[in-house]
Amino acid sequence: MATEILPYNRSKMGSIEKEYERNVKVAKSLKNKVWKGHALICNGEVIGIYSDLKKAMENAKEKCKNHSLIIEPSDIIEHEIVELGLPVIL
C-alpha cells in the first residue's frame, strides 16, 4: 500500500474544521427525527439515507470533498467537553 505524505496546509485544515462543525450541527438537528439506516451528511446538509453502509461510503466519495459524516440514529448523543491536563506554571 502506498502512502502519500502531504505538507501541512493550515488553510486546508481550517476549511475541514469548519466543514466538520457544519456537519455536526446538521447531525445534532437529526436528534428528534426517526429514520432507519445510515445518514450521509456533507456540505452542511443531509445527502441521503442509505440502508447499506457500503452504498453510503460510495456516495460520500463521489459527493463530498472535504469532510463527511455517516451516522446511524444511535450515534447522535449529547456530550460535554472535559478538559484534561494540569495548569502550566512558568
C-alpha positions in Angstrom: 0.0 0.0 0.0 1.4 3.4 -1.0 1.1 6.3 1.3 1.4 9.9 0.2 2.7 12.4 2.7 1.4 15.9 2.1 2.8 19.1 3.7 0.6 20.6 6.4 -1.7 23.2 4.9 -3.2 25.3 7.6 -5.8 26.9 5.3 -7.0 23.5 4.2 -7.2 22.3 7.8 -9.3 25.4 8.7 -11.8 24.6 6.0 -12.0 21.0 7.1 -12.6 22.1 10.7 -15.4 24.5 9.5 -17.0 21.7 7.4 -16.8 19.4 10.4 -18.6 21.9 12.6 -21.3 22.4 9.9 -21.8 18.7 9.6 -22.0 18.1 13.3 -24.6 20.8 13.6 -26.7 19.1 11.0 -26.2 15.7 12.7 -27.4 17.2 16.0 -30.5 18.6 14.3 -31.5 15.0 13.4 -31.7 14.0 17.1 -35.5 14.1 17.1 -36.0 12.7 13.6 -36.8 9.0 13.0 -35.0 7.1 10.3 -33.5 3.7 9.7 -30.1 3.2 8.0 -27.1 5.4 7.6 -27.4 9.1 7.0 -24.7 10.7 4.9 -24.0 14.3 5.8 -21.7 16.7 4.0 -21.6 20.2 2.8 -23.8 21.1 5.8 -26.7 19.0 4.6 -28.1 15.5 4.6 -27.2 14.0 1.2 -29.2 10.8 1.8 -30.3 7.9 4.0 -28.9 4.5 2.9 -29.8 1.1 4.2 -26.4 -0.2 3.2 -23.2 1.3 4.7 -21.2 0.5 1.7 -23.5 2.5 -0.5 -23.3 5.4 1.9 -19.5 5.3 1.7 -19.5 5.2 -2.1 -21.8 8.2 -2.3 -19.5 10.0 0.2 -16.5 9.5 -2.1 -18.5 10.9 -5.1 -20.4 13.8 -3.5 -18.2 15.0 -0.6 -15.0 17.0 -1.0 -13.6 17.8 2.5 -15.5 16.1 5.2 -18.5 13.9 5.6 -20.3 12.1 8.4 -22.1 8.8 8.1 -24.2 8.2 11.1 -27.0 6.0 12.5 -29.7 7.2 14.8 -27.9 5.7 17.8 -24.8 7.8 17.0 -26.4 11.1 17.9 -25.6 11.8 21.6 -25.1 14.9 23.5 -21.6 15.1 25.1 -19.7 17.6 27.2 -16.2 18.7 26.7 -13.8 17.7 29.5 -10.5 19.5 29.6 -7.6 17.2 30.7 -4.2 18.3 31.9 -2.6 20.4 34.6 -2.1 24.1 34.6 1.3 25.3 33.3 3.2 27.4 35.8 6.1 29.5 34.3 
